[in-house]
Amino acid sequence: DFKFESFEILDGKPELEGLPSTYSDRDNVKTLIVYLIDKFEGIRVALYYSIFDDYNAIARSVKVINTNDEKVYIERIMSATVDLSNFHGDMIQLSGFWARERFYERTPLRQGVQEIFSRKGSSSHELNPLLVLADQKADEHHGDVYAMNFVYSGNFEGSVEYDSNQIARMSMGINDFDFRWSLLPGDSFQSPEVICVYSDGGLEKMSHTFHGLYSNHLIRGKFKKELRPILLNNWEATYFDFDEKKILDLAKEASDLGIELFVLDDGWVGKRDSDNSSLGDWFVDERKLPSGLNSLAKNINDMGMKFGLWFEPEMISPDSDLYRSHPDWCIGIPHRRNYQARSQYILDITRPEVKQHVIDSVSTILDSANIEYVKWDYNRAFTDIYSSNLDRDDQKEFPHRYMLSLYEILEFLTTKYEDVLFESCA
């Protein structure tokens, strides 16, 4: 039973520790923090509202602090919830699948609960973490539009609960499927943030608000305002069947056409002639590239192009040296069959030694040649969710802990290699 305790107003916007979040580089953002307390349970909640002067947007997140002398559990936490009274309209979502992402779907609100979600371990391309409520007559240029977008890469839930009084309760946060977080006395839990946008000029104005806000207050690094290079990726041209000559011949054709970046895709690692081996063995296949990546990168640079490389660092193949050495490094339930997808498992990067292995493996390759672009692939969803790094009672913490570890890896690599352009794939 949370009651108001106090509030404070800050200039600017606090960072969310370990999580991606919007930021302010000028004095154009103010943050309201409302503190609530359940005195009987000894739990405090901090509600964050960061308001951007230049955009019709509010960043919302929640922090829970255990001031009790006993462990407590969070079983569900939404980063934002808004009630819209006397609302008559439609729900818009962006559904899809591989090669058909973000397909526009619009359905009338009905009494009950309508939701979008992912339980795959990633936000996925099947349901984008964007939830929109629009007036019945709203179109691209007219009408009231309310939107929530989750700044998070893992399991999510966005829902609209519509009751008989025409109140639409709009919520978004971490999916409570396979989620429970234990808080020891003195511990806190920070939710990822939701960006709430209102438009009185239809869907286009909503889109422009998100685009402007994310371009200026979410994207970071030297590539923030730079044009992306025109690239050629060898995948559809060769798949796994290539050698150094075939790659250089293809690169020469690309150079003659004015291509600016050549990307070597899957197949250069370990002994990977198909997608059923070698993930985790991040060393060059000298059968295909006897001169190594450094020589290949120099030859492509001499053609006037930058050189980029494919990775899938979160994955491990059962047929790999890494798996034969460390079968316990992948996600899997003890004494149960571990299911493969695309002939691969997922590495348990919540384990410190596995997280360090990923960092070291990618760093070693990036240090070995003039690699200016990374295509970071991810080709399967979570199954058999269990980590030997967690106690039995804490296994539902795994999906979020995985994301925190992934963000830590990406933060380290993109900071260390600030001149490398990273692309997410699949």
Secondary structure, 3 states (H helix, E strand, C coil): CCEEEEEEEEECCCCCCCCCCCCCCCCCEEEEEEEEEECCCCEEEEEEEEEECCCCEEEEEEEEEECCCCCEEECCCEEEEEEECCCCEEEEEEEEECCEEEEEEEEECCCEEEEEEECCCCCCCCECCEEEEEECCCCCCCECEEEEEEECCCCEEEEEEECCCCCEEEEEEECCCCCCEEECCCCEEECCEEEEEEECEHHHHHHHHHHHHHHHHCCCCCCCCCCCCCEEECHHHHCCCCCHHHHHHHHHHHHHCCCCEEEECCCCECCCCCCCCCCCCCCECCCCCCCHHHHHHHHHHHCCCEEEEEECCCEECCCCHHHHHCHHHECCCCCCCCCCECCEEEECCCCHHHHHHHHHHHHHHHHHCCCCEEEEECCCCCCCCCCCCCCHHHHHHHHHHHHHHHHHHHHHHHHHCCCCEEEEEC
